Amino acid sequence: MVNAGLGLAGAATGGVVGYLAFGWLVSQGFYALALPGVLLGLGAGGLAKRRSTAFAVVCGVMALGLGVFTEWKHIPFAKDDSLKYFLTHLPDLRPLTLIFIGLGGFGGFWFARPAAGPRQPAAKEEPTP
């Protein structure tokens, strides 16, 4: 339980930092929508002592949601700026926006996944005399 709590605290911290950094970058003329999801995954992976694939999948889904939320808060549709309208018109977003949301979700999963670790060479069998 403590491990999951630490991982989620890291995810929340990374997500908030990514959200704020995206807002600042947009105000400077840059577009880095994958950043919130990637920082969410880095925060989760950095604080979780024991990572699991299920935890990484949860982080990936949270990173996707954060990407959609971040886009809505900073660059809503001009016709209607409500969240309901935004969610029902997600397919109307530019392809690059959807790609960045997907990259952020993948980054959230990738950086929170269990580390593969070094590969061990296959054990050689000794011939029997």
N, C-alpha and C positions, 0 to 999 in steps of 0.2 A: 504494500500500500504506500509506503513512504517513497519507494522508487517511482511509482506512477505519479504521485503528488509532485515530486521534484521535476519529473519530466514535463508535466503539465504546466508547472510554474515557469519552467524554461521556455516552453512553447508560448505561453501568454506574454512573457517578457519580450521574446524575440518578435512576436507578432505585433506588439504595440510599437516597438522600435521601428520595425519595418513599415508599419502604417504611417508613423510620423515622418520617417525618412522619405517615403513616397510623396507625401504631401509637400515636403520641402523641395524635393527634386522637381515636382510638377510646377511649383511656383518659380523655379529657375529655368523652366523650359525643357526639362528632361522627362522621359517616360520610362519608368522601371517598375512595371506592375508585378513582375515576378519577385521583386525584393521582399515584400511582406511574407510571402509563403516560404521563401528560402530562409529568411531569418527565423521564422517560426520553427522550421525543422532544425536549424543549427542550435537554437536555444533548447529545444527538446532533447536533441542528441547530446548536447553538452552537459546537461544536468542529470539525465537519466543514467543511473549506474548500470542497470541491466536492461538492454533494449530487446524488444521482440518485434516480430513482423506485424502482429496485430496493432501494437503501439504505433508503428510506422504508418500503417494504413490509416489509423485514426488521425495522425498528424497530417497526412496527405489530404484527407477529406476536410479537415479544419483549414488547411492552407488554401484549398479551392474556395471554401466559403469566405475566407478572409480576402481573397483576391476579388471576388464578386462584390463584397461589401465595400472594399477600398475604392474600386472603380465607381460604384454608385455614389459614395460620399463625395468624391473629388470631381468626378466628371459625369454627372447625371444626364439623362436625356433632357433636351430643351423643352420638349412638348409637355412632359409631366415628370416632375422630379421625385415622385413617390417610389418607395421600395417595391410596392406591388407592381406598378407599371414596369419598373426596371426588370424585375424577375420574369415577368411574362413576355418581355421583349429581349431576353438574352440573345436569341439567335440573330437579332438585328445589329449586334455589336460588330465592329470591324473585325476581320479575321485576325489581324495582329493582336488585338486586345484579347481575343479568345485564346490565341497561342500563348500570350504572356500569362494569362490566368492558369492555363494548363501547365506551363513551365513552373510556375510558383507551386502548384499542387504537387508536381513531381519532385521539386526541390524539398518541399515539406516532408514527403515520404523518404526521399533518398538520404537526407541528412539525419533522419531519426531512426533509420533501419539498423539492424544489428550489423556490426562490422564483421567482414568476412574473416579477417585475420590472415596470418601467413599460412600458406599451403604447406602441408607436410608431405615429403616425398613418400611414395608407396614403399612399404617395407619389402625388402628383398627376401626371398625365401632361400634358405641355405639348402644346397643339395644334400640328400641323405646318402650316407655311404653304403 
